[in-house]
């Protein structure tokens, strides 16, 4: 273990935590750590999403503690996150690790047993426990993630169970986080040992050359489902589409074949295309067997894979007669990012794929990045120094870019040109744009789901590549959002649902103003105009009341995700900007 590398990463991690605290002033450093480390795991695919929400049991009760949670899209997997922060790279004891896992398990038990009924209803902690309680009948697996800035020699404990539900433990200490954050990859690789699983696969190596190798094989349906059960959506991290949950005609057809004609699945289904960076083959007589794959990713056929898993777990379908054709392309690691998107793009697809689905490497995001490196923002009031807004197309890009300046003088110049406070990411961009498109219920779905909706429903609907005016408008939306949130926080210090109140307040404001006019002013002033600040103050209170009044005393967080919630906010009677600001001739900045 490289102590110097860990210490360097610890410094980087602390800087990221401080940056996050600047965005969430009400948080403790523990919460910021959970969000920063959680972002790594979401990018990795180990977590689908994460809602940071710290809960510890009141005195007098057996200790329960979690730092956040998430429930998978299909409702089957409950992820609980717990944290042990403040170790600064020092070794934590095995007993510390076991206690954290036990506290999280006791929290899950309390959720199952309806502990939320004894809690204050207008709190994020109540929402978390109520949400988990309402979903409990559907939950088929619990995963507990322990995040720590310390080191641990304890391997992940063996699976446990809670009332018949399997409980899986995942330990992410500072060394494992460092490897993930500095590997140059967005995910820890998945390795599958078919020999250990008792299913070495007969395969046909196709004659190829150059920097890749191609294998053709047939995978038993149950084995493919089991691999997905072990790794979840992370197995599809390089697939351009998420599982559509059997809503489309193709997925319904797959399910019908599974249920009624499993022995014909091989004939009816196009199978999967997968990639790997390493392979172990063995010649047995005249046949070649596939024993192991390293860095496995299913780049086409995610619908097939997830549908098989869904049928087995939800419908108790018998997969023993199902065989799935597979083409596996083994590529060299140094050309992985170059070849895999093309393999995914050109593979025979059962569902329509939009160009925008290719996310970070799409022309839209590449051009947005280029614009952010070339456009100077006006100097803010009271200053003569101009700076730029840094669009981080790939997570960690800012720190890598800064580190390329090898002298302290060059790094200082970089810091002045690209202020840390003026950095924003893809998911940030989605949140800002969707807010001012008056879609706050999509923003309330969470960062990853909001980004997916933005990608599929907004970017794919337009072939426009961003230009200077688009970039200026996006930055202005960012300024409006973050400054507006700061004003709302000052009005209600310590109050919950800040993110929801902010997006709904600003979306409601966008419905009342000449947005082009406002964005032009915000870009020019690099700040919040006084009349907009006044409007935020007027609107945020009534908006908060609508959000807290979830129908039937329901879950506030879930209520905020519904279009009916947005319709209720639109119904708020508001006299408009006061005092009214006469329209002025300004050059509009259009999004």
PETARA-V918491 format. One record per backbone hydrogen bond with DSSP energy under -0.5 kcal/mol. NH is the residue of the N-H (numbers start at 1). CO is the residue of the C=O. E is the energy in kcal/mol with one decimal. If there is no record, write none. Layout:
{{NH CO E} {NH CO E}}
//
This chain:
{{3 1 -1.0} {6 2 -2.1} {7 3 -2.4} {8 4 -2.3} {9 5 -2.3} {10 6 -2.6} {11 7 -1.8} {12 8 -2.0} {13 9 -3.1} {14 10 -2.3} {15 11 -2.0} {16 12 -2.2} {17 13 -2.1} {18 14 -2.4} {19 15 -2.5} {20 16 -2.1} {21 17 -2.3} {22 18 -1.7} {23 19 -0.9} {23 20 -0.6} {24 20 -1.7} {27 24 -2.4} {32 28 -1.8} {33 29 -2.6} {34 30 -2.2} {35 31 -2.2} {36 32 -2.6} {37 33 -3.0} {38 34 -2.5} {39 35 -2.2} {40 36 -1.3} {41 37 -1.6} {42 38 -2.4} {43 39 -2.5} {44 40 -2.0} {45 41 -1.2} {46 41 -1.3} {47 41 -1.6} {51 69 -2.5} {52 50 -0.6} {53 67 -1.7} {55 66 -2.6} {57 64 -2.2} {61 58 -1.4} {65 103 -0.6} {66 55 -2.0} {67 81 -3.8} {68 81 -1.1} {69 51 -1.7} {70 79 -1.9} {72 77 -2.5} {75 72 -1.9} {78 76 -0.5} {78 141 -2.6} {79 70 -3.2} {79 77 -0.6} {80 78 -0.5} {80 143 -2.8} {81 68 -2.7} {82 145 -2.9} {84 147 -2.4} {89 149 -2.5} {90 87 -2.0} {92 151 -3.3} {97 93 -1.6} {98 94 -2.5} {99 95 -2.5} {100 96 -2.1} {101 97 -2.1} {102 98 -2.4} {103 99 -2.8} {104 100 -2.0} {105 101 -2.1} {106 102 -2.4} {107 103 -1.8} {108 104 -2.1} {109 105 -2.1} {110 106 -2.1} {111 107 -2.3} {112 108 -2.3} {113 109 -2.0} {114 111 -1.3} {115 110 -2.5} {117 114 -1.7} {118 115 -1.8} {119 116 -2.0} {123 121 -1.3} {127 123 -1.9} {128 124 -2.4} {129 125 -2.3} {130 126 -3.0} {131 127 -2.7} {132 128 -2.2} {133 129 -2.5} {134 130 -2.5} {135 131 -1.4} {136 132 -0.8} {136 133 -0.7} {138 135 -1.9} {139 135 -0.9} {139 136 -1.1} {140 76 -3.1} {141 76 -1.7} {142 166 -2.6} {143 78 -2.9} {144 168 -3.1} {145 80 -3.0} {145 143 -0.6} {146 144 -0.6} {146 170 -3.0} {147 82 -2.6} {147 145 -0.6} {148 172 -2.1} {149 84 -1.0} {151 90 -2.2} {160 167 -2.7} {162 165 -2.6} {165 162 -1.5} {166 140 -0.6} {166 164 -0.5} {167 160 -2.9} {168 142 -3.2} {168 166 -0.5} {170 144 -2.9} {172 146 -3.0} {172 170 -0.6} {173 171 -0.6} {174 150 -2.4} {177 173 -2.6} {178 174 -2.2} {179 175 -2.3} {180 176 -1.9} {181 177 -2.8} {182 178 -2.3} {183 179 -0.6} {183 180 -0.6} {191 189 -0.5} {192 293 -2.4} {194 192 -0.9} {194 291 -1.4} {195 291 -1.5} {197 193 -1.6} {198 195 -1.2} {199 194 -2.9} {201 290 -2.0} {202 200 -0.5} {203 288 -2.9} {204 216 -2.7} {205 203 -0.5} {206 214 -2.7} {212 209 -0.7} {213 330 -2.1} {214 206 -0.6} {215 328 -2.7} {216 204 -1.8} {217 326 -2.4} {218 202 -0.6} {219 324 -3.0} {221 322 -3.1} {222 319 -0.6} {224 220 -2.1} {225 221 -2.3} {226 222 -2.5} {227 223 -2.2} {228 224 -1.9} {229 225 -2.2} {230 226 -2.0} {231 227 -1.8} {232 228 -3.4} {234 231 -1.1} {235 232 -2.2} {236 233 -1.7} {237 234 -1.6} {239 236 -2.2} {240 299 -0.6} {247 244 -1.4} {252 248 -2.1} {253 249 -2.1} {254 250 -2.1} {255 251 -2.3} {256 252 -2.2} {257 253 -2.2} {258 254 -2.3} {259 255 -2.1} {260 256 -2.8} {261 257 -2.0} {264 261 -1.9} {265 262 -1.4} {268 264 -2.2} {269 265 -2.5} {272 325 -2.3} {273 300 -3.2} {274 327 -2.8} {275 297 -2.8} {276 329 -1.8} {277 294 -2.2} {278 294 -1.2} {280 292 -2.4} {282 289 -2.0} {284 282 -0.6} {284 287 -3.2} {285 283 -0.5} {287 284 -1.9} {288 203 -0.6} {289 282 -2.8} {290 201 -3.5} {291 280 -2.8} {291 289 -0.7} {292 280 -1.3} {293 192 -2.2} {294 278 -2.5} {296 190 -3.0} {297 275 -2.1} {298 235 -2.5} {299 273 -1.6} {299 297 -0.8} {300 273 -1.8} {305 301 -2.5} {306 302 -2.7} {307 303 -2.1} {308 304 -2.1} {309 305 -2.0} {310 306 -2.9} {311 307 -2.5} {312 308 -2.2} {313 309 -2.6} {314 310 -2.7} {315 310 -0.8} {315 311 -0.9} {317 311 -2.3} {319 317 -0.7} {322 319 -1.6} {324 219 -2.5} {325 323 -0.5} {326 217 -2.7} {327 272 -2.2} {328 215 -2.9} {328 326 -0.5} {329 274 -2.9} {329 327 -0.5} {330 213 -3.4} {330 328 -0.6} {331 276 -2.7} {331 329 -0.7} {332 211 -1.4} {335 332 -1.8} {336 333 -1.1} {339 335 -2.7} {340 336 -2.5} {343 339 -2.5} {344 340 -2.9} {345 341 -2.3} {346 342 -2.7} {347 343 -1.6} {357 354 -1.6} {358 355 -1.6} {359 356 -1.5} {361 358 -1.4} {362 359 -2.7} {366 362 -2.2} {367 363 -2.4} {368 364 -2.1} {369 365 -2.2} {370 366 -2.0} {371 367 -2.6} {372 368 -1.9} {373 369 -1.0} {373 370 -0.7} {374 370 -0.5} {374 371 -1.2} {375 371 -2.0} {376 374 -0.5} {377 387 -3.2} {381 525 -0.8} {383 380 -1.9} {387 377 -0.6} {388 417 -3.1} {390 388 -0.5} {390 422 -2.5} {391 389 -0.7} {392 390 -0.7} {392 424 -3.1} {393 391 -1.2} {397 394 -2.2} {400 396 -2.0} {401 397 -2.9} {402 398 -2.5} {403 399 -2.5} {404 400 -1.2} {405 402 -1.6} {406 404 -1.0} {411 407 -2.2} {412 408 -2.3} {413 409 -2.0} {414 410 -2.1} {415 411 -2.5} {416 412 -1.7} {417 413 -1.8} {418 414 -3.2} {419 417 -0.6} {422 419 -2.0} {423 420 -1.1} {424 390 -2.4} {426 392 -0.7} {429 425 -2.5} {430 426 -2.2} {431 427 -2.0} {432 428 -2.6} {433 429 -2.6} {434 430 -2.8} {435 431 -1.7} {436 432 -1.8} {437 433 -0.9} {438 435 -1.4} {439 434 -2.3} {442 439 -1.2} {443 439 -1.5} {444 440 -2.0} {445 442 -1.4} {446 443 -1.6} {450 446 -2.6} {451 447 -2.2} {452 448 -2.3} {453 449 -2.3} {454 450 -2.6} {455 451 -2.6} {456 452 -2.6} {457 453 -2.9} {458 453 -0.5} {458 454 -1.6} {459 454 -2.6} {460 455 -1.5} {461 458 -0.5} {462 459 -1.3} {471 467 -2.4} {472 468 -2.5} {473 469 -2.2} {474 470 -2.5} {475 471 -2.4} {476 472 -2.3} {477 473 -2.2} {478 474 -1.9} {479 475 -2.5} {480 476 -2.7} {481 477 -2.6} {482 478 -2.7} {483 479 -2.5} {484 480 -2.1} {485 481 -2.4} {486 482 -1.9} {487 483 -1.9} {488 484 -2.3} {489 485 -2.6} {490 486 -1.9} {491 487 -1.7} {492 488 -1.6} {493 490 -0.6} {495 492 -2.1} {501 497 -2.8} {502 498 -2.4} {503 499 -2.2} {504 500 -2.3} {505 501 -2.4} {506 502 -2.4} {507 503 -1.9} {508 504 -2.2} {509 505 -2.1} {510 506 -2.2} {511 507 -1.1} {512 509 -1.8} {513 509 -1.1} {515 513 -1.3} {518 514 -2.3} {519 515 -3.0} {520 516 -2.0} {521 517 -1.8} {522 518 -2.6} {523 519 -2.5} {524 520 -2.0} {525 521 -2.6} {526 522 -2.2} {527 522 -0.7} {529 527 -0.6} {533 529 -2.2} {534 530 -2.3} {535 531 -1.8} {536 532 -2.4} {537 533 -2.1} {538 534 -2.1} {539 535 -2.5} {540 536 -2.3} {541 537 -0.7} {542 538 -0.6} {543 539 -2.3} {544 540 -2.6} {545 541 -1.9} {546 542 -1.8} {547 543 -2.3} {548 544 -2.5} {549 545 -1.2} {550 548 -1.1} {553 550 -1.4} {554 550 -0.6} {554 551 -0.9} {559 555 -2.4} {560 556 -2.2} {561 558 -1.1} {562 559 -1.7} {565 562 -0.8} {566 562 -1.1} {567 563 -2.3} {568 564 -2.0} {569 565 -1.9} {570 566 -2.3} {571 567 -1.0} {572 569 -1.5} {574 572 -0.6} {582 580 -0.6} {586 584 -0.8} {588 586 -0.7} {589 516 -0.9} {590 588 -0.6}}
//
